[in-house]
Amino acid sequence: MTDEIMKTKKSKTKPSSTRRSFLKSIVMSAAATAFTVDPSLASVVAPEKQTVRDRLWLFSFATNSDYYHLGRRSVMSAAEGNFYLDVPNIIMVQSSEKEAPWGRFEPPFEPYTVALRPLKKIVWSVTGSGGFHKAEETTEVLSMAKSVHNFRGVMLDDFLITNAKKDKKRAIWTLEELTEVRSKLDQTGKKLDIMATFYVKQFGSPVKDYLELIDILQIWNGKTEEIRDIENNLQKFEQLYPYKRMMLGCYLVDYHRKQGIPVDLMKHQCEVGLRWLQQGRIEGIIFMGNTVMDMGFESVEWTRHWIQQLGGTKLKK
């Protein structure tokens, strides 16, 4: 009887032991597979497509600096503006001398970038509002291009002079000065862009040599009524400068009337911008800016909800 019991126990032990060995081999095989990357697969894995939100930017100023234009107090910082609108890219623009008493970015600039670390891309102005610039500030911005991980370029705000003649000053800097900035950006070893504002009233200005040094032009309608012609203006830009990369700039506020952009026009410029973005004809849409977002303008709230609804849309190009 004892021998029969021992035989039975042995017969039960073998399958159990075999099963454990089998399971162990599966686990080890799975682990080996999980931590081994087949190099041949790297080339066939398609990168994740970008969304509309990935191409949205905020044109930002120092807190309350628009008090000079609107006569109304704002407490929203640049980083808060991106958080509120839910966009991942920012353009930091220095105040003009007239705006500075109400708000400006005070050197050193790098501490401002701490709050911007979660963002995908930062562009910082070397000529600011009204073309304001200082040599020491330009030097500091170019230094940040090396040290700030999400730094992607510099901004030339109000840089090109409207209706400039060939025998007069055509831009804030000479070609030599802009060439030097281009050279210093290239020396960082990063792929950094030079962006510049370009108003529709500047179509045809004699600045082709300057444009060769500028990577991206931001197309802005200077007057609210020009928004109705936004698609014609973009087409005109394509015809005049077919070799240039461009973005669409969208005002949230009519600074002349000191009121929000009418919602129907806000909707029009966003819809045109979205269509051109999906077609790959523009690289991004820019909204101006954080210093008008906490004043109760309907145009701001409409834009915020528009981004919530369409920001996650995948782009084909």
C-alpha positions as CSV (number, residue, x, y, z in Angstrom):
1,M,0.0,0.0,0.0
2,T,2.8,2.4,0.9
3,D,4.5,1.7,-2.4
4,E,1.3,2.5,-4.3
5,I,0.9,5.8,-2.5
6,M,4.6,6.8,-3.2
7,K,4.0,5.9,-6.9
8,T,0.9,8.1,-6.9
9,K,2.7,11.0,-5.4
10,K,5.6,10.7,-7.9
11,S,3.1,10.6,-10.7
12,K,1.4,13.8,-9.5
13,T,4.7,15.6,-8.8
14,K,6.1,15.2,-12.4
15,P,3.4,17.0,-14.2
16,S,3.5,19.8,-11.6
17,S,7.2,20.2,-11.9
18,T,7.0,20.1,-15.7
19,R,4.3,22.7,-15.7
20,R,6.4,25.0,-13.5
21,S,9.4,24.6,-15.8
22,F,7.2,25.3,-18.8
23,L,5.7,28.5,-17.2
24,K,9.2,29.6,-16.2
25,S,10.5,29.2,-19.7
26,I,7.6,31.3,-21.0
27,V,8.2,34.1,-18.5
28,M,11.9,34.1,-19.3
29,S,11.2,34.1,-23.0
30,A,8.8,37.0,-22.7
31,A,11.2,39.0,-20.6
32,A,13.9,38.5,-23.1
33,T,11.6,39.6,-25.9
34,A,10.5,42.7,-23.9
35,F,14.0,43.9,-23.4
36,T,15.4,43.1,-26.8
37,V,14.8,45.6,-29.6
38,D,15.0,44.3,-33.1
39,P,16.9,47.1,-35.0
40,S,15.0,46.3,-38.2
41,L,11.8,47.4,-36.5
42,A,13.0,50.9,-35.8
43,S,12.7,51.9,-39.5
44,V,9.1,50.6,-39.9
45,V,7.6,52.2,-36.8
46,A,5.8,55.3,-38.1
47,P,6.2,58.5,-35.9
48,E,3.0,59.6,-34.2
49,K,1.2,62.2,-36.3
50,Q,1.0,65.7,-34.9
51,T,-2.2,67.3,-33.8
52,V,-3.6,70.8,-34.4
53,R,-2.7,71.7,-30.9
54,D,1.0,70.8,-31.5
55,R,1.1,73.7,-34.1
56,L,-0.6,76.4,-31.9
57,W,1.4,79.2,-30.4
58,L,0.8,82.0,-27.9
59,F,2.4,85.5,-28.7
60,S,3.2,86.5,-25.1
61,F,4.2,89.7,-23.3
62,A,5.2,90.7,-19.9
63,T,2.3,90.7,-17.4
64,N,0.1,93.9,-17.7
65,S,2.2,95.5,-20.5
66,D,-0.9,96.0,-22.6
67,Y,-2.2,98.4,-20.0
68,Y,-0.6,101.1,-22.2
69,H,-2.9,100.2,-25.1
70,L,-6.1,99.1,-23.4
71,G,-6.1,101.0,-20.1
72,R,-7.2,97.8,-18.3
73,R,-5.2,95.8,-15.8
74,S,-4.2,92.2,-16.6
75,V,-2.5,89.8,-14.1
76,M,-2.0,86.8,-16.4
77,S,1.6,85.8,-17.0
78,A,2.9,84.3,-20.2
79,A,3.0,80.7,-18.7
80,E,-0.5,81.2,-17.4
81,G,-1.7,82.2,-20.8
82,N,-0.4,79.0,-22.3
83,F,-2.0,77.0,-19.5
84,Y,-5.4,78.8,-19.9
85,L,-5.5,78.5,-23.7
86,D,-4.0,75.0,-23.6
87,V,-1.3,75.5,-26.3
88,P,2.2,74.1,-26.1
89,N,4.4,76.7,-27.8
90,I,5.2,80.3,-26.9
91,I,6.8,83.4,-28.3
92,M,8.2,85.7,-25.6
93,V,8.2,89.3,-26.8
94,Q,9.8,92.2,-25.0
95,S,7.9,95.4,-24.3
96,S,8.5,98.7,-26.1
97,E,9.7,101.7,-24.1
98,K,6.1,103.0,-23.9
99,E,4.8,99.7,-22.6
100,A,7.7,99.1,-20.2
101,P,6.4,101.2,-17.2
102,W,3.5,98.7,-16.9
103,G,5.4,95.5,-17.6
104,R,8.5,94.1,-19.2
105,F,10.8,91.1,-19.0
106,E,13.7,92.1,-16.8
107,P,17.1,90.5,-17.3
108,P,18.3,88.0,-16.5
109,F,15.8,86.2,-18.7
110,E,16.5,82.5,-18.0
111,P,14.6,82.4,-14.7
112,Y,11.4,83.1,-16.8
113,T,12.0,79.9,-18.7
114,V,11.6,77.7,-15.6
115,A,7.8,78.0,-15.7
116,L,8.0,77.3,-19.5
117,R,9.9,74.0,-19.2
118,P,6.7,71.9,-19.8
119,L,6.1,73.6,-23.1
120,K,7.3,72.1,-26.4
121,K,8.9,75.2,-28.0
122,I,10.1,78.6,-26.9
123,V,11.0,81.5,-29.2
124,W,12.3,84.7,-27.6
125,S,12.4,88.1,-29.2
126,V,15.6,89.9,-30.0
127,T,13.6,92.8,-31.4
128,G,10.4,93.3,-29.3
129,S,7.3,95.4,-29.5
130,G,7.7,98.4,-31.7
131,G,11.1,97.1,-32.8
132,F,12.6,97.6,-29.3
133,H,16.1,96.1,-28.8
134,K,19.2,96.3,-26.7
135,A,22.5,94.8,-27.6
136,E,23.0,93.3,-24.1
137,E,19.5,91.7,-24.2
138,T,20.2,90.2,-27.6
139,T,23.5,88.7,-26.3
140,E,21.6,87.1,-23.4
141,V,18.9,85.7,-25.6
142,L,21.5,84.1,-27.9
143,S,23.2,82.6,-24.8
144,M,19.8,81.0,-23.8
145,A,19.7,79.4,-27.2
146,K,22.5,77.1,-26.0
147,S,21.3,76.4,-22.5
148,V,17.4,76.2,-22.6
149,H,16.4,72.8,-23.7
150,N,13.1,73.8,-25.5
151,F,14.5,77.0,-27.1
152,R,13.7,76.9,-30.8
153,G,14.5,80.3,-32.2
154,V,14.4,84.1,-32.0
155,M,11.7,86.6,-32.8
156,L,11.9,89.8,-34.8
157,D,8.8,91.7,-33.8
158,D,8.0,94.9,-35.8
159,F,11.4,94.4,-37.5
160,L,10.6,95.2,-41.1
161,I,9.7,98.9,-41.8
162,T,6.5,99.4,-43.7
163,N,6.7,101.1,-47.1
164,A,10.5,101.2,-46.9
165,K,12.3,102.6,-50.0
166,K,15.5,101.1,-51.2
167,D,17.4,104.4,-50.3
168,K,15.9,104.5,-46.8
169,K,16.1,102.2,-43.7
170,R,14.2,99.0,-44.5
171,A,14.5,97.2,-41.1
172,I,15.5,97.8,-37.5
173,W,18.9,96.2,-38.1
174,T,21.3,96.3,-41.1
175,L,21.7,93.1,-43.1
176,E,25.2,92.7,-41.5
177,E,23.7,92.7,-38.0
178,L,21.0,90.2,-38.9
179,T,23.6,88.0,-40.6
180,E,25.6,88.0,-37.4
181,V,22.6,86.8,-35.4
182,R,22.0,84.1,-38.0
183,S,25.6,83.0,-37.7
184,K,25.5,82.9,-33.8
185,L,22.4,80.8,-33.9
186,D,24.0,78.3,-36.4
187,Q,27.0,78.0,-34.0
188,T,24.9,76.5,-31.3
189,G,24.6,73.3,-33.4
190,K,20.8,73.3,-33.0
191,K,18.3,73.9,-35.8
192,L,17.0,77.3,-34.7
193,D,14.6,79.5,-36.6
194,I,14.4,83.3,-37.1
195,M,10.8,84.4,-37.1
196,A,9.5,87.8,-38.0
197,T,6.1,89.6,-38.0
198,F,4.9,90.5,-41.5
199,Y,1.8,92.6,-42.0
200,V,-0.3,92.4,-45.1
201,K,0.4,96.1,-45.7
202,Q,4.1,95.1,-46.2
203,F,3.4,93.0,-49.3
204,G,5.8,94.1,-52.0
205,S,8.2,95.9,-49.7
206,P,11.8,95.9,-51.0
207,V,13.1,93.4,-48.4
208,K,13.9,90.3,-50.3
209,D,17.5,90.2,-49.1
210,Y,16.3,90.3,-45.5
211,L,13.8,87.6,-46.1
212,E,16.5,85.3,-47.2
213,L,17.9,85.4,-43.6
214,I,14.4,84.9,-42.0
215,D,13.1,81.4,-41.8
216,I,9.4,81.9,-40.9
217,L,7.2,84.9,-41.6
218,Q,4.1,85.4,-39.4
219,I,1.3,86.9,-41.5
220,W,-0.8,89.4,-39.4
221,N,-3.8,91.5,-40.5
222,G,-3.2,94.9,-39.0
223,K,-6.8,95.9,-39.1
224,T,-9.9,93.9,-37.9
225,E,-11.7,94.5,-41.2
226,E,-8.8,92.9,-43.1
227,I,-9.7,89.5,-41.4
228,R,-12.5,89.1,-44.0
229,D,-9.8,89.0,-46.7
230,I,-7.5,86.6,-44.8
231,E,-7.6,83.8,-47.3
232,N,-6.9,86.2,-50.2
233,N,-4.0,87.6,-48.2
234,L,-2.5,84.2,-47.6
235,Q,-2.8,83.3,-51.3
236,K,-1.1,86.6,-52.2
237,F,1.7,85.8,-49.8
238,E,2.2,82.4,-51.4
239,Q,2.4,84.0,-54.9
240,L,4.9,86.7,-53.8
241,Y,7.1,84.5,-51.6
242,P,6.6,80.9,-52.7
243,Y,9.9,79.9,-51.0
244,K,9.0,81.1,-47.5
245,R,7.6,79.2,-44.6
246,M,4.8,81.0,-42.9
247,M,2.4,81.0,-39.9
248,L,-0.9,82.8,-39.4
249,G,-1.1,85.4,-36.7
250,C,-4.6,85.9,-35.0
251,Y,-5.4,88.9,-32.9
252,L,-7.8,88.3,-30.0
253,V,-8.4,92.0,-29.5
254,D,-8.9,95.0,-31.7
255,Y,-6.3,97.4,-30.1
256,H,-7.7,100.4,-31.9
257,R,-11.2,99.9,-30.7
258,K,-10.1,98.4,-27.4
259,Q,-12.6,95.5,-27.7
260,G,-12.5,91.9,-28.6
261,I,-12.4,90.7,-32.2
262,P,-16.0,90.0,-33.2
263,V,-16.7,86.3,-32.8
264,D,-17.8,85.8,-36.4
265,L,-14.4,87.1,-37.6
266,M,-12.6,85.1,-34.9
267,K,-14.3,82.0,-36.2
268,H,-13.4,83.0,-39.8
269,Q,-9.7,83.4,-39.2
270,C,-9.5,80.2,-37.1
271,E,-11.3,78.1,-39.7
272,V,-9.2,79.5,-42.6
273,G,-6.0,78.9,-40.5
274,L,-7.1,75.3,-39.6
275,R,-7.8,74.5,-43.3
276,W,-4.4,75.9,-44.4
277,L,-2.7,74.0,-41.5
278,Q,-4.3,70.7,-42.6
279,Q,-3.2,71.3,-46.2
280,G,0.4,71.9,-45.0
281,R,0.4,75.5,-46.4
282,I,1.2,77.1,-43.1
283,E,3.3,75.8,-40.2
284,G,1.2,77.1,-37.3
285,I,-1.4,79.5,-35.9
286,I,-0.4,82.2,-33.3
287,F,-2.8,83.9,-30.9
288,M,-2.0,87.3,-29.3
289,G,-1.8,87.2,-26.3
290,N,-1.8,86.5,-22.6
291,T,-2.3,90.1,-21.5
292,V,-5.8,90.3,-22.9
293,M,-7.1,86.9,-21.7
294,D,-8.4,87.8,-18.3
295,M,-10.5,90.8,-19.3
296,G,-13.7,89.0,-20.2
297,F,-13.5,89.3,-24.0
298,E,-15.9,86.9,-25.8
299,S,-13.3,86.3,-28.5
300,V,-10.9,84.8,-26.0
301,E,-13.5,82.4,-24.6
302,W,-14.6,81.4,-28.1
303,T,-11.0,80.6,-29.1
304,R,-10.4,78.6,-25.9
305,H,-13.4,76.4,-26.6
306,W,-12.4,76.0,-30.3
307,I,-9.0,74.7,-29.2
308,Q,-10.7,72.3,-26.7
309,Q,-12.9,70.9,-29.5
310,L,-10.4,70.7,-32.3
311,G,-6.9,70.7,-30.7
312,G,-6.7,66.9,-30.7
313,T,-7.4,66.6,-34.4
314,K,-4.6,64.7,-36.2
315,L,-2.8,66.4,-39.0
316,K,-2.1,64.6,-42.3
317,K,1.0,66.7,-43.1
